[in-house]
Amino acid sequence: MGLFRAAFDKIKTGLAKTRSGVAVVLGDQPLSPTLIKQLERELIQSDVGVKTAIELTKDIQAGWERGEIESTGDAREFLIEQLIAYFPQEDRTIHFEDRNVGPTVILVAGINGAGKTTSIAKMAKSLRDEGKTVMLAACDTFRAAAVHQLEVWAQRLGVTVVKGQQGGDPAAVAFDAVEAALARGVDVLLVDTAGRLHTQDPLMRQLTKIRSVLEKKLPGAPHEVILVLDATVGQNAVNQAVKFTEATEVTGLFLAKLDGTAKGGIVIAIREALNIPVKFVGLGETPDDVEAFEPEKFIRAMFEG
């Protein structure tokens, strides 16, 4: 219970911006049509999405008129239950390959500034804590700083990183990394990619090429494609997710930068737009600041004080 409480408190801290706005509306005051309209605005500002916010508050209004939702506390609990229902029971874990076949290859994508490299470090630390051996592939050959940052994390975490020449072919680095992971019997290979903008078609094609090379070298790879999204950019994160899924088959999302400045409603908007599970949430800057995404825990942290 202590560990759950600590994790819940950390998520609550990360969602403080969302919770504070809704808390003002759903405070100690009578429920009314005016208050419900204010709640609609707060939900929209929390990045839940306009359509979803309108639908939810219409249902609250109807429940209030029927006498089923009488107080702000009732409205809060109704919101929590409805939003939890947006997330059906599904597998949000990493799917590991049979060790006798080869390493589990996890391709990680996302735009510059989304927190991709830090998120890779968090996944590497979490996997190592589970007793798995980890290797990193520095396929962002366009930026020397990106490779250096990954090398720093690799040194801190005690894992190996495979890199190529600056400006070289990222797909070639991916090929070499799989070869090295196979030779050394590594459990998991985390493949970093360039922080490509989702509007840059040539770079998106490069992402598709990397995936094809991985598949050619190790049939079935990549076994996971994790897209890192910056939770602070709001609805633009949805646009990014849509574009990346067009370039490669994304199997899971890592929602980064939930450190108090983000608006947690973006997980609802993403769920509405794409049927892709959120697998991880990043809650800070250190490798330990990561949690597996649990919808009920997350939603309650958005609204409960």
C-alpha positions in Angstrom: 0.0 0.0 0.0 2.9 2.3 0.8 4.4 1.9 -2.7 1.0 2.4 -4.3 0.5 5.6 -2.3 3.9 6.9 -3.3 3.2 6.3 -6.9 -0.3 7.8 -6.7 1.1 10.9 -5.0 3.7 11.3 -7.7 1.1 11.1 -10.4 -1.1 13.6 -8.5 1.8 16.0 -8.4 2.3 15.6 -12.1 -1.4 16.4 -12.8 -1.6 19.4 -10.5 -2.4 21.8 -13.3 -5.4 19.7 -14.4 -6.7 19.1 -10.9 -6.5 22.7 -9.7 -8.7 24.1 -12.5 -11.4 21.4 -12.1 -11.2 21.6 -8.2 -12.2 25.3 -8.3 -15.3 24.5 -10.3 -16.2 21.4 -8.4 -15.5 22.9 -5.0 -17.8 23.3 -2.0 -20.7 25.0 -3.9 -24.1 23.9 -5.2 -24.3 22.3 -8.6 -26.0 24.5 -11.3 -26.2 24.9 -15.1 -23.7 27.8 -14.8 -21.3 25.6 -12.8 -21.7 22.8 -15.3 -20.8 25.2 -18.2 -17.7 26.3 -16.3 -16.8 22.7 -15.9 -17.0 22.2 -19.6 -14.5 25.1 -20.2 -12.1 23.6 -17.6 -12.3 20.2 -19.2 -11.5 21.7 -22.6 -8.6 23.7 -21.1 -7.4 20.4 -19.6 -6.9 19.0 -23.1 -9.7 16.4 -22.8 -11.0 17.6 -26.2 -13.9 19.8 -27.1 -16.2 16.9 -28.3 -15.6 14.8 -25.2 -15.9 17.8 -22.8 -19.3 18.7 -24.3 -20.6 15.2 -24.2 -19.6 14.7 -20.6 -21.1 17.9 -19.3 -24.3 17.3 -21.3 -24.6 14.0 -19.4 -24.0 15.7 -16.1 -26.6 18.4 -17.0 -29.1 15.6 -17.8 -28.3 13.7 -14.6 -28.7 16.9 -12.6 -32.1 17.6 -14.2 -33.3 14.0 -13.3 -32.0 14.4 -9.8 -29.4 11.7 -10.2 -26.4 14.0 -9.9 -27.2 16.4 -7.0 -23.8 17.8 -5.9 -20.4 18.7 -7.1 -19.1 15.5 -5.5 -21.6 13.5 -7.5 -20.4 15.3 -10.7 -16.8 14.6 -9.9 -17.4 10.9 -9.3 -19.5 10.7 -12.5 -16.6 12.2 -14.5 -14.1 9.8 -13.0 -16.3 6.8 -13.8 -17.0 7.9 -17.3 -13.4 8.7 -18.1 -12.1 5.4 -16.7 -14.6 3.7 -19.0 -12.8 5.2 -22.0 -10.0 2.7 -21.3 -11.1 -0.9 -21.8 -9.1 -3.8 -20.3 -6.1 -4.3 -22.5 -2.5 -5.4 -22.4 -0.3 -2.4 -21.6 2.8 -4.3 -21.0 5.9 -4.7 -23.2 5.7 -7.8 -25.3 9.0 -9.7 -24.9 10.4 -12.0 -27.6 11.3 -15.6 -26.9 14.9 -15.3 -25.7 15.9 -18.3 -27.8 15.0 -16.4 -30.9 16.8 -13.2 -30.2 16.5 -9.8 -28.4 13.3 -8.0 -27.9 13.7 -4.9 -30.2 11.9 -1.7 -29.1 11.9 1.1 -31.6 11.4 4.5 -30.0 10.2 7.5 -32.0 9.2 11.1 -31.3 9.9 14.7 -32.3 12.8 16.8 -31.0 12.1 18.1 -27.5 9.5 15.5 -26.6 11.8 13.9 -24.0 12.6 10.8 -26.1 16.2 10.2 -25.0 15.2 10.6 -21.3 12.3 8.3 -21.8 14.6 5.7 -23.3 16.8 6.0 -20.2 13.8 5.4 -18.0 12.7 2.3 -20.0 16.3 1.0 -19.8 16.5 1.5 -16.1 13.1 -0.2 -15.6 14.1 -3.1 -17.7 17.4 -3.5 -15.9 15.6 -3.4 -12.6 13.6 -6.4 -13.9 16.8 -8.3 -14.4 17.1 -7.9 -18.2 20.2 -7.0 -20.1 19.8 -3.9 -22.2 21.6 -2.4 -25.2 20.9 1.0 -26.9 21.2 1.9 -30.5 22.0 5.6 -31.3 20.2 5.9 -34.7 19.9 9.7 -34.5 23.0 10.2 -36.7 21.9 13.7 -37.6 22.7 15.3 -34.2 25.9 14.7 -32.4 24.4 16.0 -29.2 21.7 13.4 -29.3 24.2 10.6 -29.6 26.3 12.1 -26.8 23.2 12.4 -24.5 22.4 8.7 -25.1 26.0 7.8 -24.4 25.9 9.7 -21.1 22.7 7.8 -20.1 24.2 4.5 -21.1 27.3 5.1 -19.0 25.2 6.1 -16.0 23.0 3.0 -16.3 25.8 0.6 -17.2 24.5 -0.5 -20.6 26.2 -0.7 -24.0 25.4 1.7 -26.8 25.9 1.1 -30.5 26.5 4.2 -32.7 27.7 5.1 -36.2 29.3 8.0 -37.9 27.6 11.4 -37.7 25.6 12.0 -40.8 25.7 8.3 -41.6 22.8 6.0 -42.5 20.5 5.5 -39.4 19.3 2.2 -40.8 22.8 0.9 -41.0 23.3 1.6 -37.3 20.1 -0.2 -36.5 21.3 -3.2 -38.5 24.7 -3.2 -36.7 22.9 -2.9 -33.3 20.7 -6.0 -33.9 23.8 -7.9 -35.0 25.6 -6.9 -31.8 22.6 -7.7 -29.6 22.4 -11.1 -31.2 26.1 -11.8 -30.7 26.1 -10.7 -27.1 22.9 -12.4 -26.1 21.2 -9.2 -25.0 17.6 -9.4 -23.8 16.4 -6.0 -25.0 17.6 -3.6 -27.7 16.2 0.0 -27.4 16.5 1.8 -30.8 16.6 5.6 -30.6 15.7 7.4 -33.8 16.1 11.0 -35.0 13.8 13.5 -33.3 12.1 14.0 -36.6 9.3 16.4 -37.1 6.0 14.6 -38.0 5.6 17.1 -40.9 8.9 16.2 -42.6 8.1 13.4 -45.1 11.8 12.4 -45.9 12.5 11.9 -42.2 9.3 9.9 -41.7 10.3 7.7 -44.6 13.7 7.2 -42.9 11.8 5.9 -39.8 9.9 3.4 -42.1 13.3 2.3 -43.5 14.7 1.7 -40.1 11.8 -0.5 -39.3 12.2 -2.5 -42.5 15.9 -3.1 -41.8 15.2 -4.3 -38.3 12.6 -6.7 -39.7 15.0 -8.0 -42.4 17.8 -8.6 -39.9 15.5 -10.1 -37.2 12.1 -11.4 -38.4 9.4 -10.0 -36.2 11.4 -7.0 -35.1 10.7 -4.4 -34.0 8.5 -6.1 -31.4 7.3 -2.8 -30.0 7.2 0.7 -31.4 6.9 3.2 -28.6 6.0 6.8 -29.5 7.1 9.4 -27.0 4.7 12.4 -26.7 5.2 15.6 -24.8 2.2 16.0 -22.5 2.7 19.7 -22.3 1.9 20.4 -26.0 -1.7 19.5 -25.7 -3.7 18.7 -28.8 -0.6 18.9 -31.0 0.4 15.6 -29.4 -2.7 14.1 -31.0 -1.6 15.4 -34.4 1.9 14.0 -33.9 0.5 10.6 -33.0 -1.7 10.5 -36.1 1.3 11.3 -38.4 3.6 8.8 -36.8 1.1 6.0 -37.0 1.0 6.7 -40.7 4.7 6.1 -41.0 5.0 3.1 -38.7 2.8 0.8 -36.7 2.9 2.3 -33.2 2.2 -0.3 -30.5 2.3 2.0 -27.4 2.7 5.5 -26.2 5.1 7.0 -23.6 3.5 10.2 -22.3 6.5 12.3 -21.1 6.8 15.5 -19.0 3.9 14.9 -16.6 5.8 16.9 -14.0 3.2 19.5 -13.0 3.1 21.7 -16.1 1.1 19.3 -18.3 -2.6 18.8 -18.6 -3.5 15.2 -18.2 -6.7 15.3 -20.2 -4.5 14.7 -23.3 -4.6 10.9 -22.6 -8.4 11.1 -23.2 -8.0 13.0 -26.5 -5.4 10.5 -27.7 -7.6 7.6 -26.8 -10.5 9.2 -28.7 -8.3 9.7 -31.8 -6.3 6.5 -31.8 -6.8 3.1 -30.5 -3.2 2.9 -29.1 -2.5 2.1 -25.5 -0.5 4.5 -23.3 2.1 2.2 -21.7 4.2 4.6 -19.7 4.0 8.0 -18.1 7.1 10.1 -17.3 6.9 12.0 -14.1 10.2 13.8 -13.8 13.8 14.0 -15.0 15.5 11.0 -13.4 15.4 7.4 -14.7 13.3 6.4 -11.7 10.5 8.9 -12.6 8.4 6.5 -14.7 5.2 4.6 -14.1 3.3 2.0 -16.0 0.0 3.7 -17.1 -2.9 2.5 -15.0 -6.1 4.3 -16.2 -8.0 4.3 -12.9 -5.1 5.6 -10.9 -4.3 8.2 -13.5 -7.9 9.5 -13.8 -8.5 9.6 -10.1 -5.3 11.6 -9.7 -6.7 14.1 -12.3 -9.7 14.9 -10.1 -9.2 13.9 -6.5 -7.6 16.2 -4.0 
